[in-house]
Amino acid sequence: MDPGGPDLIIFDCDGVLVDSELLSCRCLSEVLADFGFELDVEQALELFLGRSTAAIGEYYRGRGQILPDDFLSRLKSRVLETFAGGLQPIAGVGAVLSDLKTPGCVASSSDLDRVALSLEVTGLAPHFETRIYTAQMVRHGKPAPDLFLHAAEQMGAAPARTLVIEDSVSGVQAGKAAGMTVWGFVGGSHYRGRDGRAILSAAGADRVFAQMSDFWKEA
């Protein structure tokens, strides 16, 4: 991407627009416990941060364990209920979106219902309207590049002219595999006590920042 700046900015949702990662991992840990599976919040973050719910089933199948048929529906209900009652936007992200001159969209591993609710309850929905793309729309989720390439195609932007904002290793890897510039964001509550800068830099992020007020600084 040349100094003229990007033609498109793709925002991940969880952990970038809304401070949801700890909430969703707590929900996952609780619902798994309901079915007799032990997984604490830290383990959930390590295993599934930035991944779709399909990755949860794949993980347990790889361990020779099968999740109950109603696991995903129970998890979805718990997450939606939790988000409706207490989800907050990332501090300062509303100002960034309001000042944005570059076209933007959302590309998330979460399903469309969850993304729509997240943006609605945090007041961010008007910034994106229908420009929301999810893992349900492509064959392979992050860390594969499919979702970001799909979003860029729908928005009419070349990958080399696209900037991705991500908070997870799988998201950073997906953006880089798509041939895009990727900035890692580590301002979500799930990075408290963790060296997010080192984690996302090692994954290939072109830049890592921790406050939305620094969005364009040193860019």
N, C-alpha and C positions, 0 to 999 in steps of 0.2 A: 504494500500500500504506500503510495507516494505521499509527500508532505501536504498535498491538497486535502487530505483527510478521506474518510470512508464515504462510500455512496449509500451504505446501509449499516445500521447497528442492530445486531441481534442480541437480545437480552434473555438469559436464562431467567426463570421465574423464582424458584425456591432458592433462597439464600442470596439472591441478587436484587430482586424487586421486593420480595416479602421475606420476613425473618421467620421462616417456617421449618428449617431443617431439624432443629431440636424438637419442635412439636411433633413433626411427622415421625421422627425416629422413636420418640417416646410412645407414640401410638402403636408403632410397629412392635416394639418390645412388649407392650401391654397385651396386644391381641395375640401375639405368639404365645405369651405366657398363659392366656386363656385356653390355648390348645395344648399346653404342656411342653412348649419349646422354650428353651432358655436363651435369650439374647439381650444383653444389656444395651443401653443407648450408645455407649462408645463403640461397641462392636457393630451396631447398626450403622453408625456413621462411617466406620472404616469399610464396611462391606458394600453399602448401598447408596452412599451419598452420590447424587446425580444420576442414579440408575432408575430404570422403570420398574414397576411392580413385577414384571415378568422375570426380572433378575432374581427376585426373592425365591420364586419357585424353582428356577434353574439351580440356584445355590443348594437348596435342600435336596433336590433330586440327585445332584452330584454327590451328596452325602448319604444317598440311599434312603432318604426320608421324603415322604409325600405329605404336603399340606392338605388339610381338609378342603372339600369342595367349596365351602362357604367362607373360606379364609379371606379371599380378596374382597368379597362384598362386606364382610365384617370390618376389615381394615378401612375400606373406603368410607363406610358410615362413621367410624370413629374419627377419622381424619377430618371429614367434612364438619362434623359436630364440633370438634376442637377448634378448627379454623374459624368457624362462624362465631365462636364465643371469645376468641382472644388473639387472632392473628394481627400482627402489626406490619406496616411497611418498613423497609430498610430506611433508617434515618437519612434524610436528605435526598432520597431518590425522586420524590415528587418534584423538587426544584430542578433537578437534572432533566427530567422528562419535559417539564414545562419550557425549559430554555433550549431544548434540542432543536437544531435546525436540520439535522440529517434524518431521513426516514428511519423509523425503528419498528421492530416487531418482537414477538416473544417466541422462543423455541424451547420447549420444556419436555422433560421425560415424564412428567405427570400427565394424567388424563385430562381431557378438555374440561370436564365438569369441575375438577379440582382447581385448575388454572383460572377458570372463569370466576369461581367463588373467591379465590385468593385475591384477584384483582378487584372484584366488586367490594368486598368487605374492607379493603384497604384504600379504596377510593382511586385506584390506579387504572381502572377499566377504560375511562375515556381517552387515555393516552394511546391505547392500542386498538380499540373497537374490535374489528374482526381479524386483525393481523396477529393471529395466535396459531402456532403450529405445535403439534405434540407428537410424541413417539407413536401414537395410534395411527398416524398418517404415513408411516414408513415401515419398511420391512425390518430394518435393524436399528435399534436405539443406540444411544451413546454408550461406549466410545466410538462406535462407527460414525462416519461423517454424514450419513443419510439425511438426518433431520435438518442439519444446518444447510446442506445442499438444497434440500426441498424448500426451505424457507427462503433462501436467496433466489431460487428460481421463481418462486411465486411472487417475490418482491421485485423481480427484474434486475437483480444486481449480480455482478460477477463476483465469484468467491474471493479473488485477489483484491477486490475493492470493498470487502465486507469486514467489519469489526465485530467480534463476539465478546460478550461480557459473561464470564463463568465463575462459579465458586468451587467446582469439583474437579478432581483429576480426570474423571471420565469425560466431563464436558470440555476441558482444555484439550484433551487428546482428540476429541471429535472435531473441534474447531480447527486444530492444526492439520488433521487428516483431510479436512475439507479445503485446505489451502488458504485459510483465512488468518487474519491477525487476531490474536486472543489476549485479552486482558483478564487477569485473575482478580477477583474481588474477595477480600477476606474480612469484611466488616460484619458478617452475620454472627449471631451469638454462638453458633456451633464452632467458631474458631477461637473462642476464649480458652486460653490454656494450651492451644495448639499452634505450632509454627506454620501457619498457613502460607506465609510468603515462601518458605522453603519448599513446602509441599507442592504448591502450584508452579513455582519456578522449575522444579525438577520435572514436572509433567510437561513443560514446554511453553508455559505462558510467556508472552513477549514483554509483559509488564504486570506487576502486582500492586494493588492499592487497597487501602483499608477504610477509606472514608469517601462517601459520595461527593463531598465538597472538593475532593481532589480529583474528580473525574477527568478533567482536561489538563491537569497540572503535569508537566513533563511528558505530555503526550506527543 
